[in-house]
Structures are given as C-alpha cells and as structure tokens.
Amino acid sequence: MVKVESISNGRKNQMLPEDKPIHGWYQFVLGYPPHLVRHYLSKFDINHDDIVLDPFCGTGTTPVECMKNGVTSYGIDANVMACFAARTKTNINLSVSKLNECLSYIFTSTRLTFKNLGIDDDLSTLFEPSKNIKPIILDTLPELDPESQKIIPAGFISEKPLQKVLILRQIIETIEDQQIQDFFRLSLAYLIVSKAGNVGFGPEVYRTKPKDDFEALNCLIYNSTRMIHDIERFQHLETKSTIINGDSREIDAYLDESLLGQVNGVITSPPYPNEKDYTRSTRLESVLLGFISNKKELRQRKELFLRSNSRNIFCTDTDGEYVRDFARIEAIADEIEEKRINLKKQSGFEKMYPKIVRHYFGGMLLHLKSLKPFLAPNAKLAYVVGDQMSFFRTQIPTAELLGEIASSLGYKIVDIELWRTRLATATKMQLNENVLILENDN
C-alpha cells in the first residue's frame, strides 16, 4: 500500500491509477482520494468487525473504500445526486450477463431512435449487440421541462448533446430492473459531465467552450463496458454499505437506534466555510437525471445542507445561535463584518458572510452533538477540513475551531494533522488542509 507520507503535496488529492475501478465511475470534484481513506482505516486499526460512518459521504469515496476492504459502512449526504452515485457504486452484486444484455438493448434502441429521428452520431466502437433483444424506438424527441431548464446554469449544455442525453435517459428508464437501470443512469451522469456538458472544474464549476455535439454511442459503450468490467472484478465482495440522503446536523433522524454506540470510526470531509455552492457542482446532471425539477425542489434540497455559503443561508436559520459562546468564532464573524463596512461592500451576499461563519460552525456543533450517541467507546474520527480566507481575506482556522467545538461536547482532540497545502485562487496564498483527529472520550 502506498503510504500517504510518500505522496507529494501536488498529488495528494489525486486518485491513484489503481483506485480508478468503481471510484472512477463518477466523482465529486471537491472530494478526497481513496488512499486517504485507506490511511485512516489503517491508522485507526479498523477491522472487518467494525462499522465506519461518513456523515458527509459525497459520491462515496469512504463507503466504496470500506467495501473494498471488507468493512461495513454507512454514508449520509444532503446532495441527492451524490447520494445516488454513492448508492450505485456500493451496489455491485449485479449480474454481468444481465448488464451486458441491457447495454445491448440501450445501444440498439438508441441507434434505431437516432436513425428514426434523423440524428447523426458517429460510431467507431466495435460492439456486437445481441440479436435476441427487442429494442424500443422513440417516435418523438424528448424535451426538458421548462421549469427544469430554468435551474440549469446558462450555457452548461448545448442543444444537440442535450437531445442525445434525453434520448438515452428515456431509453434507460424503460429498463425494469431498478438496480440495473440505476447502474446505467450513473454511466449517463458521467457522460453528461465529461462528454456532453460544457462544464469544467477548477475547483469552481465554470462554463467551457460549447460542444456542438458528442459521440453518444461511442462514449456510452466505452464507459459502460469499463463499469461492467469493474463489477466483474469486485462482485465477490459482500460487505454492506448503506447510503442515506439526509441532513448530517440530525444524525439521529437517519440512523437506526440499533447503531447507538456501534460506530467505530468516522472518516469524512464536510463542506468548508466558503462561497462554493455545492449544489451547483452537480446541478447539470441532477436536473437531467430528474433529481431536481424546479426551483422549489432545489431550495428544499439546499435546506438539508450544512450552511457554508451565501446561497444556502435562509432567514429562518438559527444554527449560529449555538456558537455564540465561542469567542474565537464570534471574533472572526465580527472581523468580517468590520471589513465589509470599511470596504463599503453592500451586496446581499457580502452582508451574509458573518452569518455563514456562525451558521457553519453552529451546524457542525449540531452534527457532532447528534453523532456522539452512535459512537462506540474510544471511536476514532478523521475530519478533513481546510483553512479559509474567502470572506474579505479573513483567516478561518477551520480545524482548530472545530476542535474547540468538539472538545466542548466531550470529544478528545488527538491531533490536527497537515494533509496538504493548496493555493487559494483569490489570494494566491498557500492554505492548510488539515485532518482533525478526534476520539470519543467517554
């Protein structure tokens, strides 16, 4: 196993080539790499009889790595698209022959539908579809609901790629086996982001040069075949992974009482207090796969998120009240407000910056408090969090402040380990990304 200490700073957050199976099906750009999870599974001496929880699981890096290492895991995340990905990536006991049969059905149905609707699609991939399937041929071009269209950022996908994606989605959704349907929907999600959409990540999501078209069938066959090979390689694994779409400030609302006192390890990375809208990073595929269909649903989804940016702060929020007695947090929030006034910044977003700090750390207090009853005695926890200077260049030592909160709730601070440094785009300064190590101190 590659040791974390031997990996250079620039490569620490990159996936190693040997980790691409399953992990590479679909990834969240702001996630951490599998080798970090392996490091803490080893450091915490997690074994096959233990249970690991990732309360901010994203697209499932911790649950997938636990699955590969024979460790039972649970994951919770507010992002519905990320949860779908994590759930699909940890559901690998699928029939390879059935997957190949359904891929043949999707391929043949799509090719015949394209021909019927006069849609060009270059095909260079050598693929022999089964002759024993009955394809479906669409007579009309699927359309995206106008309300759904409104919540896709302008220019994130061009007309022809959108048409092909909608056709593929409609054909995939005719597969009766829900687990297999989800497998191919995730394959389509990967294509939406990497091939069809005009999106890039750096790490902010941004609009790229428009793609007039993309080779849908070539991409579908290549990507789905790669995923099926991974299923064939790992389907012998029988480790249980449970993925829950929910709000990690209320752990007790989602985990069963049978898990009280049973969680031996936590390996996770919550959102950082900054101006990144975590729903925007998955917005295109979330809409095109039907997880979010209008502004009301988008708001409902955002209400489940830890408050970390101005786009998910609501007038009814009260999380900040829970950290009013933490002097350092109050001082940082006051410093941000003072800078805003001195700089004469008057936008609604900028006026929210002090609230973000209070609500973020208040939300993390609620999370750590609701988590504690589920932890086994001496359970070990690893929280990957980054220092921030997003709000008028005010330093926020995230790990230190979370450590203070955890200590007030009865956790033992074991260490704050430097994971890596990263370049802040606004300030061009190197900021620390740390791992806060806690222990359940009973």
N, C-alpha and C positions, 0 to 999 in steps of 0.2 A: 504494500500500500504506500502511495506517495505521501510523504509527511508534509503537513501544511507549512512547516517552517522552511522547507526546501524550495517552496514555490516563490518566485519573485513577486514583488508588490504589484507590478503591472499585470500579472497573470493570475493573481489570487482569486479574482472574482470571475474568472473564465472557466467554462466547462472543459474538463479533460477529455481527450478523444475517447477513452474507454467508458466515459459516463453517458455518451450520447444515446445508447439504447434506452428507450422509454422516456428518459428525461427530455430528450430532444424532440419528442412528438409535438410539444407546444410549450413555450416558456414565457414567463413574465420578465420583461427586460430588467426590472429592478430587483430581481430575486438574487439569492446567493447560490454558490455552486455545490454540487453533491459532495465534493471532497471535504468541505467544511462540516457537513453533517456527519460524515464518517469519522472525522477527527473527534467530534464531541461524543459520538456513540462510544468510541474507544476510551476517551478521557473520563467519561462518566461510568465506564465499566457496565454499559447496558448489555444485557444478555437476552436470550430467547424467551425468558420467563417474564421480562419486564414490559411495561407499557410506556410509550412515548407520545406526547401531545405536542402538536404545533398549532397554537391558537391563532396564528396569522399565516396560514399554510400556503397562500398564493396558489400556484399551479402544481403544488405537491412535491417539492424537492425533498422535504423531510419525510413525508409518508412513503414516497417511492423508494428512497434510500433505505428506510426501515424495512420495507417489503423485501428489497433485495438482500437484506442482511438478516431476515427471519425474525424481525421484531414487530410485535403488534403496535399499531399506531392509530391515532385519531388526529384529524385536522379540522380546523374551523377557519372560515374566511367570509368576509362580507361581500366580496366580489363574486357575483353569480357565475360569470364566465370562468374565472379562475377555479372556482369550486367544481364546475363541470369538468374542466381539464384534469384536475387532481383526482376526481372520482373515476374518470375514464382511464387514466394512467395506472390506477391501482386495481383495476378490474381486468385482470389479464387471463383469467381462466375461460377463454373463449375458444371455440372450435376453429382451428386453422382452415379446415376444409370448407366450413360454412362461410368464413371470412372471404376466402378466395372465390367462392360461388357468388357471394353478394357483390364483390368487386367486379366480377364479370357482368353481373346484372346492371350495376351502375354504369359501367363502361359502355355496354351495348345500348342501354336506354338513352344515355347521354348522346352518344354518337348519332343514333337514329333521330333523336329530338333535334339536335343541331341541324341535321340534314333536312328535316321536315320544316324547320323554321328559317332555313336559309342562313344559318350562322356558320361562318368559316372557323375552323380550328385545326391547325397543323398537327399532324400526328406522325411522330418519328419513332415512338417507343414500340418495341416488338412485344406485342401482347396478344395471346391467343385466347379469346373469350370462349367460354363454354357454349356448346351448341344445344345444351339441354335446358336452357333458361327461356322464360317468356318475358321479354322486355316490355317496358311501358314507353309509350311515345306521347309526349306532350303536344297538344294541338295549338296552345296559346302560350305566349311568353309571360312568365310570372312577373308580377310587378310588386315593388316595395310599397307598403302602406305609406301615405303622405305623412302621417304623424311619426312614423319611424324614420322617414327621410329627414325630418326636421332635426333630429338629435344626432345625426352623423355630421361631424365637422366638415365644412365645405371643402370639396376637392379631395376627400380621402379615398374615393374610388371613382373611376371613370365609367362611362355608360356600357361599353362592351364587356369589360370584366364583370360589372355588376350583373348584367344579363346572364352570363355564364354561371356565376355563383348562385343566382336564384334558381336556375335550372337544376344545377347539381343538388342544391338544398331540397328542392321539391321531390326529386327522384330518390334521394337518400331517405327522406321521410316516409317513403312508401314501404320501406323495409319493416316487417312486422316485429322482428326481434329487437326490443328496445336497446339492449346492451350492444348489439352489433350496429344498430343504427347510430348510437352514440359514438362508437369507435370511428365511423366514417364521418360523422359530423365534426369530430375533433380533427380529423385529417383535413376536412374542408376549412376549419378555422385556421390551421397552419397555412393553407394556401391563400386564404384571404389576406393574412398579414404579410406573408413573404413573397407572394407572387401576384396577387390580383390588386391589392390596395396600393394607394400612393402614400404610404406611411413609412417613416423612419424613426429611429430612437437614438438619442444622443446625450443623456438618457431621457430627456424630454421627448414626447411624441411630437413629430412635426410632419408637415406635408412635403412630399417629394415631387419630382417631376412626374407629370401624369403618364400613366401607362395606357396607351390606346387599346391594347388587347393583351391577352396572355394565353399560353397554350394549356388550356384547362385539362384536357385528357392526358397529355404527357405528364403534367405535374401531378394529377390525381393518381395515375398508375404508379409513378415513381415513389411518391410519398406514402401511399397506402401499402405498397409492397414492402417498403422499408419497415413500416409499423408491424405488418404481419410477420416479418422475419423476427422482430423483437418478441412478439407473442410466442412464436415457436421456440425461441431460445429460453424464455423465462416462465412459460406457463406451468412448469412443475412447482412453482412457488405457491404455497398455500397460506401465507401469512395474511392476517386480517387487517385491513385498513378501512376506517370509517371516516368519510368526509362530510362535513356539515356546513351548510350555508347559514351563517349567523353572525351575531354581534359579540365579539370577544370581551366586551365590557360586562357581559352577563353570561359567564361560563355555565352557571347553574341552570340556565334556561335551556341548555342544549345537551349537556352531558347527563347520562342516566345516573341515578343515585347509586347504582351498583359500582360505579367508578370512584366513589368517595374514598379517599385515602389510597388509591391504587396506582396513580400516575408516578412513575419512577424518574422520568426525565422530560424536560421541555427544551426543544431546540427550535428557535423561531427568530423572525425578524419583523417586528411591527413597522408600520409606516413611520417616517421621520417627520418632525415638525418643519414643514417647508411649504412651498407653493406648488407642489405637484398634485394634480388632480388624478388620483389613482383610477378613477373610472374612465378617464379619457384615454388611458393607455390601452384599454381593451374595448373601447366604445364601438369600433367598426364591426368587429366580429360578434360582439354582444348583440348588436342590432340585427345583423344579417343572419344570425342563427336563431333569432326570435326570443332572446332572453330579456330584452328591453324593447318596448314598442312605442313608448310615448314619454313625454316629459314628466308626467305624474309618476310613472313607474321608475324613472331614473332618480327622481327625488326620493322615493321610498327606498330604493337601493342605497342611496347615499346616506340615508339616516342610520343605516346599520354600521357605517364606517366609523372608526376612531377619528375624532376631529383633528385633522393635521394640516388643512389648507383652507383658504378663504371660500372655496367653492362647496365645502360641505359644513359650513357653520350656519346654524339656524337660530332664529330668535328665541325659540323655546329651550335651547341648550342650557344645562345647568352644571355640566361636568367641572367647570372651572371653580366652582364653589368648594370642591373637595380639597383643593390645594392652597387655599387662602392662608393657611398657617405655615406654608413652606416659604421662608424668607427669600431664598435664592431665586425661586421661580417668580415670586412677586416682583423682585428687584429687576429681573430680566424683562418681564412684561412692562414694568414702569419705564425702563430704559428705552424700550422700543417705542412706547407712546411719546416719550420726550423727544426722541429723534424725529418722529413723524411731525410733531408740532414745529420743531426747529427748522425742518426741511420744507415745511409748508405743504406737506402731502395731504391731499383732501379726498382722494378716491375712496369709494366704499370698501374696496378690497383692502387698501392700506390701513384703514381705520379698524379692520378686523384683526390685524396682526397680534396685538396684545391678547385678544380673546383666544386666538389659535393656541398660543403658548399655554394659557391657563387651561383651556379645554383639553388640549392634548395630554398634558400631564395629569389632569383630573381623570380623564378617560383611562389612562394607564393605571392610575390608582384603583379605579373600579375593577379593571381587569385583574390586577394582581390580587385584590381582595377576594374576588369571586373565584379565582383559580385555587387559592390556598387550600380549601377543604378537600380538593381532589388529589392533592399531592401526598405521596407516601412519606413516611418519616425519612428525613435526610435526602429527599429527592433533589436532584441537581437540575439547574436551569441555565440555559445559554440564550441571551438576548443580543442579537446583532443590531446595533444602532449606531448612527453616525452623528458626529457633532455638526451643527448647522450655523450658517450665517446668512440665511435667506431674508431676514427681516431687518433691512437697513444695516446690514453687516454687524448685527449684534450677535456675539458669541453665545451659542447654546450648547453647553457640555451635556449632551443627552444622556449618556451612560451614567455620569456622576449624579445627575438629578433623579434618574430612575432608581439608582441605588439608594438615594436618600428616602424616596417613597417606599421602596421595598423594605428597607430597614425599619421604617415606622410601622410596617404591617407584620413584623416578626420574622422576616427573611434574614438570613445571614449573607452578607456580601463576602464572597470568596475572593473575587479578583475582578479587575477590569483589564482585559487583555487587548492589546492593539492588534486588530485584524489586518488592516491595511490603511494607507492614506490614499485619498482621492482628491483630484483637482476640482475646486469649486469653479463653476463656469463664470459666475459673476465677479468674484473677487480675485480669481487666478491664484488662490491660496490653497495649500495642501491641508485638508481637514482629516481628522482621525475618524476611522470607522472602527468601533470597538466591540468587544463581546463582553457584556456584563454577565458575570458568573454568580449565580445565587444558589443558596441551599435552603431547603425548607427546615427552619430551625424550630423544632417542636419543644 
